[in-house]
Amino acid sequence: MRNRHFTVWLLSFIPIIIAFMVLPLLPDRIPAHFDFGGDVDRYGSRLLKQDEGGIIQ
């Protein structure tokens, strides 16, 4: 049972670790919202996308 809890915790932290590894590779300005035509109508910083979970999605 203890080993199973460790595995679950480890698997839950892998996406967070990957997000922090990819963060320096992202551009400073990232499209944050698109209109119905597919055009960008709002930009955000790379940190904004991380807060929204955009890196992982």
Secondary structure, DSSP 8 states (H G I E B T S, - for coil): -HHHHHHHHHHHHHHHHHHHHHGGGS-SEEEEEE-TTS-EEEEEEHHHHHHHTTTT-
